């Protein structure tokens, strides 16, 4: 059985924070596919490649130039202009595991 190369190196991260709501919620799982080139409008993980330094941004790829990634977050709306020399990796979010919004369920069950 042949393996599909686009899945090589795929890894998962957990979304933390509300900066991408309502599109991505706190706690949802993101499957990152570094072998696929992201297109404008895709959700991406831009990172330094060093897990220890905490350098990572999840957002929507709005523009790419030779020198920079332009990534926006939604809540509040912010555009990051990230120099590629400092942020060399821009990986596509290939799949999203959404978590249920339990806050609405609790309100509904309490009524």
N, C-alpha and C positions, 0 to 999 in steps of 0.2 A: 504494500500500500504506500503510495507516494504522499509525502506531507506537503501541505500547501505553504509555500515560503512566506506568504503574507502574514502568517501567524507566528513566525519565528520571532522570539524576543518579546512577545506580548506579555504585559504585566498589568496588575490591577492596583488601583489606589482608591482611597475613600475620600469623597468630597467632604471638606470641612468648611463651615461658614455659610453665610447667606448671600455672598457677593454674586452668585450666579442665579439666584431665584428670580422668577419662577421656573426657569428652564432646567436648572439642576438644583436639587435640594440637598441640604446638609445631611450627610450620612449615606447618600447614594454611592454605589460602586461604579467606577469608571474603568473600562478595559482599554488600555493604551496600546496602540499598534504602531510601533516605531518604523516598521518596514513600509508603511503606506504614506505617501506624501499628502499632507492635508491640502484642501482647497479652501479658497476664501469662503467664509461662512461656516466652516466646520468648527466644532468644539475641539480645542487643543490643550495639551499640556506643554508649556514652554519651560525648560529647566536647564540648569547648569550642568547636569550629569553627575553632580556630587550630592549623594543622599545626606551627607553630614551637614552641609551648609544651609539646608532648607530653602535653596533657591529654586522655587517653582511657582508658576502662575497658571491657573486654569481659566480659560476664557474662549472667546470666539475670534478666529483669525480674520481680521478685517483687511489687512494689507501686508505685503512683504516687499521689501526692497533688498538690494544687495547688502545693506548694512544693518537693517532692522526688521524686527517683527512688530506689527501693530495688532495688539490683542485687546479686546474690550471685555469688561465685566459689566453686569447689568444692575447691580443693586449696591450702591448707587452707580449710575452709568459712569464708567471711567475707561479711558483709553491709555494703555501702557505702550510706550515706545521703547522696546527692549533691544539693545545693541546685540547683534549676533556674536560679537567677539566675547561678550560676557554670558550670553544665553544661547549657546550653540545648538540646542536641541528643541525642535518644535514637532511634537508627535501628535498624531491624530487620535482622538477618542473614538474608538471603533464601536463600542457598545456601552450602554448605560443600564445599570441595574437600579431601578427606582425603588425607593423604600416607601411604604404606605405613609400617608399623612395622618398620623394617629391623633393629631390635635382636633381635626374635624370629627373623627369617630368618637372621641371622648365627649365632645360637646353634644353630639347627636344622642349618644347613649345616656347622657345625664338628663336629657329632657323627658 
